[in-house]
Amino acid sequence: MVAAWRRRWLPVFLSLILIFGVLAAISLALDIGRPYGGFFTYNRVFVGQWMLDSATPRWWPSIARSGLTYTDHFLQLNGLPDAINHSEMYAAAYARGESSFSLVIERDQVVFEQRLPLALFSLADFLDLKIPAFITGLGFWLLAVVIYHSRSTATLNRVFAVTCGLIASYQWMLHPTVFNGIGLLDHVIQMAWTVTVPFLGVTFFHCATLFPTPSRLNVRPALIGWYALSALVVAGYALSRWLVWSQDTSPFVAQLDVIGFRGSTVSIGLGVILMIVRLVTAFARERSSPRVRRQLMIVLIGLTFTTLVTAIAVYAALGGVTDYFSTGLDLRYLYLVLPLAIAYTIVRYQTFRSEPSPLFVAVVILISSAMLASVGDWLARLLEPQLPHSMFTPIFFVALIAGGFWSSQGLFQRALRRVFH
């Protein structure tokens, strides 16, 4: 029984991630037609503030016309200081026939009141919010499946699959609803996100100790300790979420939230740094074999693209903003280049595949279509700055269909076989 579970827990884990990802999309879709403020928020329990979430597209009227910024703190909605049930406030205002609502904002330590128009959450809004995160998560999830099935018993393949699954979880479950803290489905999805994301840092480190060859250092005690510490962070983070939903915002809850949020952030940052150090030092060692150095060169090229996006995000975060745009171009899809490079090296050099599987080709087409659609949406917005919604979705599906047709042609197949050869 135990041996069978050890063999099957990873497919079960990836299946649950996919199920919760679909449920998160359904949960957000259920908000279509409901009145809301025209923006997305998240709650900073430890400072008692609601903030404008960077998931709100910058071309939405709440930012483009009303002047809200990603650094704004929201203190009151229609005179209510506790906004955890602000969906009810929007619904009540809409039922009374009101076309706007009052928002008290703190910006650069200045508090002021502003009236904003009520909006109805539309299908176009849903696509703007969900499609980028869903596609990115799907890319990571498919890479997890590809690597796991290429060699399901290899430790590196299993750890890499878990890491990609956790990243997919982060992408899919982060925004399950326009409103915060309402409904059983929203709570379940948020709790699933809370108990998975804190483990990302240690799995990054775990992957680094195995790729491209196992580390010569005895890292087992560090791994055990890090996994145990991540479990404690999960316990505190999950408890803080449950207490917030129970309307308890005491200093104790705030401390739990601080430990969960900052513990997860520090762990992920440390895991990424250690992974980069491991890759660079392994490449720099003169005694590395040409085969190992080829693998590292491919991965370091992918790391360069990912570092570009990370640098832009960190630069924006230093100013108090989370942003993944460069002059309006969405760069989030470049995050997929690194896991794609690692997946290629594992499949080609460690499972000795001479040609890609159809699922690997599907991932390549998916990522390429997303990047092309991102550039196309950026160009469309440059030509027509007043576009009310993103053009990403129609461009993406056209590119995906064209890419699927092209991938069936002989020229594409021969080119990809040469890459794997």
Rosetta blueprint (number, residue, H / E / L):
1 M L
2 V H
3 A H
4 A H
5 W H
6 R H
7 R H
8 R H
9 W H
10 L H
11 P H
12 V H
13 F H
14 L H
15 S H
16 L H
17 I H
18 L H
19 I H
20 F H
21 G H
22 V H
23 L H
24 A H
25 A H
26 I H
27 S H
28 L H
29 A H
30 L L
31 D L
32 I L
33 G L
34 R L
35 P E
36 Y E
37 G L
38 G L
39 F L
40 F L
41 T E
42 Y E
43 N E
44 R E
45 V H
46 F H
47 V H
48 G L
49 Q E
50 W E
51 M E
52 L E
53 D L
54 S L
55 A L
56 T L
57 P L
58 R L
59 W L
60 W L
61 P H
62 S H
63 I H
64 A H
65 R L
66 S L
67 G L
68 L L
69 T L
70 Y L
71 T L
72 D L
73 H E
74 F E
75 L E
76 Q E
77 L E
78 N L
79 G L
80 L E
81 P L
82 D L
83 A L
84 I L
85 N L
86 H H
87 S H
88 E H
89 M H
90 Y H
91 A H
92 A H
93 A H
94 Y H
95 A H
96 R L
97 G L
98 E L
99 S L
100 S E
101 F E
102 S E
103 L E
104 V E
105 I E
106 E E
107 R E
108 D L
109 Q L
110 V E
111 V E
112 F E
113 E E
114 Q E
115 R E
116 L E
117 P E
118 L L
119 A E
120 L E
121 F L
122 S L
123 L H
124 A H
125 D H
126 F H
127 L H
128 D H
129 L H
130 K H
131 I H
132 P H
133 A H
134 F H
135 I H
136 T H
137 G H
138 L H
139 G H
140 F H
141 W H
142 L H
143 L H
144 A H
145 V H
146 V H
147 I H
148 Y H
149 H H
150 S H
151 R L
152 S L
153 T L
154 A L
155 T H
156 L H
157 N H
158 R H
159 V H
160 F H
161 A H
162 V H
163 T H
164 C H
165 G H
166 L H
167 I H
168 A H
169 S H
170 Y H
171 Q H
172 W H
173 M H
174 L L
175 H L
176 P L
177 T L
178 V L
179 F L
180 N L
181 G L
182 I L
183 G L
184 L H
185 L H
186 D H
187 H H
188 V H
189 I H
190 Q H
191 M H
192 A H
193 W H
194 T H
195 V H
196 T H
197 V H
198 P H
199 F H
200 L H
201 G H
202 V H
203 T H
204 F H
205 F H
206 H H
207 C H
208 A H
209 T H
210 L H
211 F L
212 P L
213 T L
214 P L
215 S L
216 R L
217 L L
218 N L
219 V L
220 R H
221 P H
222 A H
223 L H
224 I H
225 G H
226 W H
227 Y H
228 A H
229 L H
230 S H
231 A H
232 L H
233 V H
234 V H
235 A H
236 G H
237 Y H
238 A H
239 L H
240 S H
241 R H
242 W H
243 L H
244 V H
245 W H
246 S L
247 Q L
248 D L
249 T L
250 S L
251 P H
252 F H
253 V H
254 A H
255 Q H
256 L H
257 D H
258 V H
259 I H
260 G H
261 F H
262 R H
263 G H
264 S H
265 T H
266 V H
267 S H
268 I H
269 G H
270 L H
271 G H
272 V H
273 I H
274 L H
275 M H
276 I H
277 V H
278 R H
279 L H
280 V H
281 T H
282 A H
283 F H
284 A H
285 R L
286 E L
287 R L
288 S L
289 S L
290 P H
291 R H
292 V H
293 R H
294 R H
295 Q H
296 L H
297 M H
298 I H
299 V H
300 L H
301 I H
302 G H
303 L H
304 T H
305 F H
306 T H
307 T H
308 L H
309 V H
310 T H
311 A H
312 I H
313 A H
314 V H
315 Y H
316 A H
317 A H
318 L H
319 G L
320 G L
321 V L
322 T L
323 D L
324 Y L
325 F E
326 S E
327 T L
328 G L
329 L E
330 D E
331 L L
332 R H
333 Y H
334 L H
335 Y H
336 L H
337 V H
338 L H
339 P H
340 L H
341 A H
342 I H
343 A H
344 Y H
345 T H
346 I H
347 V H
348 R H
349 Y H
350 Q H
351 T L
352 F L
353 R L
354 S L
355 E L
356 P L
357 S L
358 P H
359 L H
360 F H
361 V H
362 A H
363 V H
364 V H
365 I H
366 L H
367 I H
368 S H
369 S H
370 A H
371 M H
372 L H
373 A H
374 S H
375 V H
376 G H
377 D H
378 W H
379 L H
380 A H
381 R H
382 L H
383 L H
384 E L
385 P L
386 Q L
387 L L
388 P L
389 H L
390 S L
391 M L
392 F H
393 T H
394 P H
395 I H
396 F H
397 F H
398 V H
399 A H
400 L H
401 I H
402 A H
403 G H
404 G H
405 F H
406 W H
407 S H
408 S L
409 Q L
410 G H
411 L H
412 F H
413 Q H
414 R H
415 A H
416 L H
417 R H
418 R H
419 V H
420 F H
421 H L
